[in-house]
């Protein structure tokens, strides 16, 4: 697993709120915080929840060591009483939420944090930074997987985001259906299959393209993928088959007018007898360019910048809001914002996915009271993720990542066909509060 992040990777106001609440004697009030999005970014039809497994690890490791506490004191961020409280911090409450890989819609309570105000409020920045980024990547990646129509897609965007963001992006894309990543840390930490062979610099290093191809085939075997667009593509394809033989695994094209280029390369490979050699394309792809290549004889895709930046929507738009708290007599109170365009719905929620008789999603129903019984055609969406401060183990690590990938496939399969249109539109199913 990746190392725990510093507890100072947070916003100052989380700790100043804590400090003030301790001084006011309100920090121990039991509260319910909820994570939801007011809308889906980019006019998309659905979103995909990702980051939950990473978040469980980060919450478990969220501590204030002497290093952080001394800095807080030296910089007068909080007073001594709050410093003493933080020294013993460990989240001991409960967290429930949508399973990782679940689809979500506006208003979906994708994460619910139960605990004292002090325990829960200081998790806000951590929760949002993980879920907003990972879900943005997964939501974009899911569209790319749909556009690829069953052809494998690989994530290769490590150089287009920060070093740990690259690991998170690779994991999120894998959950969303990508087949592999170029990022080795994602392979080590989360079990994501890794791939990659050579860049243009490897060809340029050698005295000739043929020499470069021979060096790669000698090292990796004839099943490797040779990059054929450093110089002239037809010449390189002929050289690739000459060097590796007709058992050459694949050629990669990273430039040019891809539909025409791919068709020409396929004809050339077939004419040379390399009928089983596959073609993979890269070249700044996104869901729209992938969709445009559906009729081309492409076997697989590699996506970089677009997937790690959420394909023009780098954040999912999640917010973290207090929706209920106990009063001094121990009664639960619903609380909500009423500010213009940022109003919230107070109270604990009980969301279900309404399904038609043939198993298609038809609505997101968010009950404001717990239903007395499970209704046929209603799939409950909240599952326990943390109980009394202890995370549910099956949602963590490599096993949790695979579980999320499997659940994403089943959740996507419930969506109406309109969900897979790439143009801007409304969410594919409505959200109703009942």
Secondary structure, DSSP 8 states (H G I E B T S, - for coil): ------TTSS-HHHHHHHHHHHHHT-TTSEEEEEEEESS-GGG-S-EE---HHHHHHHHHT----HHHHHHHHHTTSS-HHHHHHHHT----SEEEEE-TT-EE-TT---EEEEEEHHHHHTTHHHHHHHHHHHHHHHHHHHHHHHHHTTSEEEE--GGGS-HHHHHHHHHHHHHTT--EES-HHHHHHH---B-----HHHHHHSSSHHHHHHHHHHHH-TTSEEE--SS-HHHHHHHHHHHH-TT--EEEE-SS-HHHHHHHHHHHHHHTT-TT-EEEE-SS--HHHHHHTTTS---EEEE-HHHHTTTT--S--EEEEEEEEE-TTS-EEE----STT-----S--EEEEEE-TTS-EEEEEEESS--SS--TTEEE-EEEEEETTEE-GGGSHHHHHHHHHHHHHHHHHTS-GGGG--S----SSEEEE-
